[in-house]
Amino acid sequence: MSRWSRQATGTRTAHISALRRNGQEEATQDNEKRAQILTERFFPGDGLADLTDIENDQQPTSTIHISTTVTPDEIEEVIHKFLNGKAPGPDSIPNEILKIIALIIKEDLAQAVSELLRTGNIPNSYKESITAVI
């Protein structure tokens, strides 16, 4: 890995070693089969949590109290902490653009976030992210 990372720009070639599920299986170079093996390893099962050991009447043992009021200054402070050069999320807005328009959007965004926290109705699209397995 170290030798690969020191190669000159433009000379890098991706290489994925032959993979197998277990010690008894023969290693494969087939891309489709390797992708399937990686998928099984990184995303086992159906992705749903096993909740069978939780009783229906079980109460949370601790609660975190979070203020439902978010100020425009807090929004601006958080936006300016975003790192530049990162891949944009599902909204496709780069962090550099958010930093530029922070002064314009901070009032409305603070109001929207406060309302989401107050009502607890967070849209599923806000819970999405893009994960790149390296």
Rosetta silent file (secondary structure, phi, psi, omega in degrees, C-alpha in Angstrom):
SEQUENCE: MSRWSRQATGTRTAHISALRRNGQEEATQDNEKRAQILTERFFPGDGLADLTDIENDQQPTSTIHISTTVTPDEIEEVIHKFLNGKAPGPDSIPNEILKIIALIIKEDLAQAVSELLRTGNIPNSYKESITAVI
SCORE:     score description
SCORE:     0.000 S_00000001
   1 L     0.000  -44.136 -178.536    0.000    0.000    0.000 S_00000001
   2 H   -61.988  -45.100  179.757    2.801    2.385    0.930 S_00000001
   3 H   -63.065  -41.470  179.959    4.670    1.774   -2.334 S_00000001
   4 H   -62.303  -41.562 -177.045    1.455    2.254   -4.326 S_00000001
   5 H   -69.146  -20.668 -179.454    0.704    5.588   -2.622 S_00000001
   6 L   -90.392   -1.853  179.282    4.151    6.974   -3.548 S_00000001
   7 L   -64.054  153.733  178.901    3.742    6.353   -7.277 S_00000001
   8 L   -65.862  151.097  179.293    3.715    9.399   -9.542 S_00000001
   9 L   -57.341  136.371  177.929    0.372   10.943  -10.409 S_00000001
  10 L    89.238   -9.851 -179.693   -1.309    9.248  -13.345 S_00000001
  11 L  -103.411   -0.197 -177.747    0.619    5.974  -12.996 S_00000001
  12 L   -75.357  136.273  174.071   -1.588    4.428  -10.344 S_00000001
  13 L  -127.158  137.915 -179.922   -3.594    1.398  -11.262 S_00000001
  14 L   -76.033  139.167  177.732   -6.213   -0.157   -9.075 S_00000001
  15 L  -142.073  124.429  174.430   -5.626   -3.740   -8.088 S_00000001
  16 L  -112.503  124.854 -179.244   -7.845   -5.923   -5.975 S_00000001
  17 L   -62.414  162.244  173.768   -6.305   -9.194   -4.919 S_00000001
  18 L   -61.521  140.368 -176.853   -7.999  -12.487   -5.560 S_00000001
  19 E  -121.831  155.912  172.947  -10.649  -13.071   -2.891 S_00000001
  20 L  -147.453  155.147 -177.881  -12.341  -16.039   -1.268 S_00000001
  21 L   -74.413  -36.493 -178.302  -15.030  -16.388    1.367 S_00000001
  22 L  -151.268  176.532 -176.479  -13.143  -18.887    3.511 S_00000001
  23 L   -65.403  -22.379 -178.556   -9.996  -21.024    3.623 S_00000001
  24 L   -87.664  -17.926 -177.003  -11.607  -23.944    1.802 S_00000001
  25 L   -87.180  145.161  177.581  -12.844  -21.917   -1.165 S_00000001
  26 L   -75.346  138.276  179.786  -10.639  -21.226   -4.194 S_00000001
  27 L   -66.681  145.431 -178.145   -9.687  -17.558   -4.654 S_00000001
  28 E  -120.303  145.775  174.665  -11.360  -15.754   -7.535 S_00000001
  29 L  -103.828   -4.253 -178.785  -10.199  -12.945   -9.830 S_00000001
  30 L   -67.774  124.120 -176.381  -13.696  -12.463  -11.300 S_00000001
  31 H   -59.513  -41.554 -179.974  -14.846   -8.904  -10.580 S_00000001
  32 H   -62.154  -44.499 -179.225  -18.492   -9.855  -10.073 S_00000001
  33 H   -68.930  -38.210  178.424  -17.603  -12.570   -7.569 S_00000001
  34 H   -65.543  -40.583  177.864  -15.122  -10.313   -5.749 S_00000001
  35 H   -61.957  -40.225  179.017  -17.752   -7.568   -5.500 S_00000001
  36 H   -65.396  -41.448  178.845  -20.209  -10.089   -4.065 S_00000001
  37 H   -63.462  -45.340  179.242  -17.638  -11.292   -1.486 S_00000001
  38 H   -63.793  -40.579  178.374  -16.865   -7.705   -0.429 S_00000001
  39 H   -61.588  -45.203  179.308  -20.574   -6.887   -0.200 S_00000001
  40 H   -63.015  -36.873 -177.665  -21.214   -9.912    1.999 S_00000001
  41 H   -74.047  -44.488 -176.163  -18.263   -9.008    4.249 S_00000001
  42 H   -83.539  -27.154 -177.246  -19.001   -5.280    4.615 S_00000001
  43 L  -128.748   67.655 -177.718  -22.808   -5.467    4.613 S_00000001
  44 L   -69.671  150.707  175.710  -23.803   -8.743    6.296 S_00000001
  45 L    68.029 -160.051 -177.006  -27.460   -9.659    6.662 S_00000001
  46 L   -93.005    1.500  177.946  -30.369   -7.446    5.761 S_00000001
  47 L    84.183   -1.042 -179.438  -28.994   -4.363    7.531 S_00000001
  48 L   -95.180  142.283  179.276  -31.736   -4.370   10.154 S_00000001
  49 L   -71.999  144.725  176.308  -30.916   -4.408   13.848 S_00000001
  50 L   -83.758  108.385 -176.970  -31.904   -7.469   15.853 S_00000001
  51 L  -105.944   13.742 -175.229  -34.384   -6.111   18.396 S_00000001
  52 L   -66.021  -22.185 -178.564  -35.687   -9.454   19.668 S_00000001
  53 L   -89.941    4.612  179.815  -33.962   -9.051   23.052 S_00000001
  54 L   -99.588  126.656  178.226  -35.717   -5.749   23.827 S_00000001
  55 L   -76.665  146.736 -176.487  -38.882   -5.942   25.862 S_00000001
  56 L   -62.718  -32.184 -176.876  -41.817   -3.886   24.599 S_00000001
  57 L   -96.469   10.176 -178.506  -42.269   -2.025   27.882 S_00000001
  58 L   -68.814  131.058 -179.265  -38.564   -1.314   28.407 S_00000001
  59 L   -99.978  148.402  177.057  -37.893    2.348   29.178 S_00000001
  60 L   -61.415  142.725 -177.843  -34.702    4.204   28.221 S_00000001
  61 L   -82.659  -24.854  178.133  -32.225    4.301   31.103 S_00000001
  62 L  -145.306  152.731 -178.551  -30.930    7.784   30.347 S_00000001
  63 L  -128.344  138.604  175.666  -32.106   10.772   28.409 S_00000001
  64 L  -103.357  124.549  179.140  -30.104   13.541   26.806 S_00000001
  65 L   -93.902  119.330 -179.313  -31.795   16.914   26.893 S_00000001
  66 L  -117.762  133.333  177.322  -31.013   18.978   23.805 S_00000001
  67 L   -62.489  137.957  178.955  -32.208   22.499   23.280 S_00000001
  68 L   -90.783    0.149  179.019  -34.651   22.706   20.389 S_00000001
  69 L  -102.313  121.360  177.639  -33.625   26.279   19.630 S_00000001
  70 L  -113.743  130.351 -177.698  -30.752   26.714   17.206 S_00000001
  71 L   -91.380  155.586  176.077  -29.406   30.214   16.613 S_00000001
  72 H   -57.936  -36.535  178.733  -28.200   31.613   13.286 S_00000001
  73 H   -64.565  -36.655  177.003  -24.750   32.130   14.845 S_00000001
  74 H   -65.187  -41.155  178.200  -24.583   28.418   15.766 S_00000001
  75 H   -61.380  -47.636 -179.466  -25.480   27.497   12.186 S_00000001
  76 H   -61.675  -41.911  179.881  -22.794   29.794   10.801 S_00000001
  77 H   -61.946  -43.825  179.978  -20.200   28.441   13.238 S_00000001
  78 H   -66.137  -44.217 -179.456  -20.941   24.829   12.275 S_00000001
  79 H   -60.396  -41.143 -178.025  -20.888   25.571    8.533 S_00000001
  80 H   -72.002  -13.074  175.234  -17.501   27.260    8.785 S_00000001
  81 H   -85.528  -11.793  178.192  -16.083   24.142   10.492 S_00000001
  82 L   -58.982  140.668  178.439  -16.921   22.016    7.416 S_00000001
  83 L   -81.306  140.127  175.762  -13.797   20.745    5.681 S_00000001
  84 L   -77.117  156.696  174.526  -13.100   21.885    2.119 S_00000001
  85 L    77.846    8.829  178.852  -12.518   19.358   -0.640 S_00000001
  86 L   -90.452  151.128  178.832  -14.876   16.734    0.778 S_00000001
  87 L   -64.659  135.767  178.521  -17.375   14.920   -1.406 S_00000001
  88 L   -66.810  154.148  178.839  -20.819   16.518   -1.203 S_00000001
  89 L   -78.961 -160.966 -178.582  -23.595   14.568    0.484 S_00000001
  90 L   -59.186  -23.557  179.118  -26.939   13.551   -1.015 S_00000001
  91 L   -78.869   -9.858  178.258  -27.825   17.237   -1.573 S_00000001
  92 L    64.303   18.834  179.169  -24.793   17.586   -3.916 S_00000001
  93 L   -98.637  116.030  179.151  -23.839   20.966   -2.399 S_00000001
  94 L   -65.369  149.157  179.998  -20.072   21.246   -1.812 S_00000001
  95 H   -58.018  -34.203  179.826  -18.944   22.585    1.578 S_00000001
  96 H   -60.833  -38.383  178.788  -17.182   25.495   -0.124 S_00000001
  97 H   -69.089  -42.488  178.890  -20.524   26.729   -1.491 S_00000001
  98 H   -60.112  -38.038  178.727  -22.223   26.375    1.904 S_00000001
  99 H   -64.849  -38.173 -179.526  -19.466   28.513    3.440 S_00000001
 100 H   -67.287  -40.129 -175.613  -19.987   31.214    0.809 S_00000001
 101 H   -96.709    7.712 -177.383  -23.764   31.402    1.316 S_00000001
 102 H   -54.527  -43.513 -179.217  -23.737   30.878    5.108 S_00000001
 103 H   -63.336  -31.460 -177.716  -24.565   34.535    5.823 S_00000001
 104 H   -79.586  -36.960 -172.492  -27.547   34.380    3.469 S_00000001
 105 H   -99.521   -8.464 -170.715  -29.035   31.071    4.657 S_00000001
 106 H   -62.504  -36.923 -179.989  -28.203   31.043    8.373 S_00000001
 107 H   -65.126  -52.770 -178.882  -31.481   32.667    9.555 S_00000001
 108 H   -65.205  -39.637 -179.436  -33.776   30.385    7.562 S_00000001
 109 H   -66.578  -39.557  177.460  -31.666   27.305    8.254 S_00000001
 110 H   -62.455  -41.438  178.658  -31.663   28.007   12.019 S_00000001
 111 H   -64.977  -43.299 -179.238  -35.448   28.334   11.948 S_00000001
 112 H   -65.292  -45.065  179.992  -35.840   25.103    9.960 S_00000001
 113 H   -64.354  -41.893  178.170  -33.477   23.112   12.207 S_00000001
 114 H   -59.737  -42.010  179.533  -35.188   24.450   15.344 S_00000001
 115 H   -66.259  -40.669  177.455  -38.560   23.374   13.969 S_00000001
 116 H   -61.996  -43.087  179.032  -37.262   19.901   13.104 S_00000001
 117 H   -67.757  -38.636 -178.801  -35.869   19.480   16.619 S_00000001
 118 H   -65.173  -44.694 -176.500  -39.026   20.850   18.230 S_00000001
 119 H   -85.631  -26.400 -177.171  -41.402   18.540   16.348 S_00000001
 120 L    77.736    6.081  179.803  -39.091   15.522   16.069 S_00000001
 121 L   -93.763   86.497 -179.199  -40.280   15.003   12.487 S_00000001
 122 L   -98.618  119.586 -178.909  -37.018   14.533   10.633 S_00000001
 123 L   -59.436  145.935  179.447  -37.500   13.509    6.979 S_00000001
 124 H   -58.070  -32.938 -179.125  -35.864   10.230    5.940 S_00000001
 125 H   -64.428  -24.122  177.826  -33.902   12.069    3.244 S_00000001
 126 H   -77.412  -13.507 -178.365  -32.101   13.986    6.035 S_00000001
 127 H   -97.827    3.751 -177.872  -30.940   10.671    7.487 S_00000001
 128 L   -87.397  152.241  173.993  -29.245    9.542    4.266 S_00000001
 129 L  -149.638  166.231  176.669  -25.528    9.550    3.638 S_00000001
 130 L  -112.788  124.863  179.634  -23.095    8.301    1.045 S_00000001
 131 L  -115.795  127.760  177.063  -20.445    5.868    2.254 S_00000001
 132 L  -109.073  117.194  178.388  -17.463    4.940    0.133 S_00000001
 133 L   -83.993  122.179 -177.549  -15.720    1.752    1.220 S_00000001
 134 L  -104.062    0.000    0.000  -12.012    2.082    0.487 S_00000001
